[in-house]
């Protein structure tokens, strides 16, 4: 592994140097490192491998396409097929463009909203992650509890965020309305995760945001990078019945391969039409790997798996099984904690208070959370040590969950409590 071992990271995974591993292969819901150690995978490629690792349909499709070329930087039959399928299931999308990541997709949605309205400020919700663009990493893990709508920089090198963003509390419709009305002449769009991290929307919240955007003529942007194809085949739009004006996709769409996509209303998407280059309202959009035939053929194969009968029933059943049994273990050990999430997502927050937005989740005991994650990793569970999400895949089943739960209980008894 060389002399740079202690510095290796793909971002956010802050493991202590002595615990560093080199992942060699993955299959289904498991990983193996270069030393042969097996891990139950509850990161699953940060949620990108919803089909599981090395799913046969995806592997076969990619191998076949690889012999024909990997990237043409132009339209191809796989991209067109994928675009038509997404458009058929996403009522928000009149027109669609591909890029290489969810970070790009949410960035382009913001840019389009600004071009369409002629305004510059984006309203986002505190604690939401929208990729590595400026909006995505601002007020992501704030510590100062600034008065809304003041943004707090989470990342250095993002000075424009302070003048271009407004921050609202998730699941608080009244405060959000006050911010919108107070800044109505500056707001270009509302950007949100319909299910924020693992926190579900309270009844009426998404509908209320949609109504406010309609009333004041503000584009509503759904970041479905996580929820797309995970909460339902039609994503959060199908799950919650609320339709945005723009939507961004990534992660599970690619079946483990890098991809991003964004689309929405025709009158907004028109701003990326290359025939308008040189005009003031043209939105520059280009992506070297956007719509490449490897990623789009992988995505088409992944979507064929998602369409199999019973896929989402199993995902939700497995997710509920895991969350229910996590709660039982915590209760048996008299440990106050909240287990939140929906579908194949779960998060444990060590607090006795309800979790409904970022500030309520931030009350959780972070030292216990960190100890739990590192303790699980030592017991052969691969996950994100920051503790924001446990991701399940189609390859996870009750047996895999039972193995995780046994290690979780042992970890709590010996490393956490």
Helices and strands as residue ranges (DSSP letters): G 5-7, G 17-19, E 23-27, E 30-33, E 38-41, H 56-66, H 77-89, E 95-99, H 102-117, E 121-125, H 134-137, H 161-164, E 165-168, H 173-182, E 187-192, H 205-216, E 219-223, H 235-240, E 246-249, G 251-254, E 260-264, H 266-269, G 270-272, G 274-276, H 293-306, H 311-332, E 338-340, E 345-349, H 358-361, H 366-378, E 381-382, E 390-391, H 398-411, I 412-416
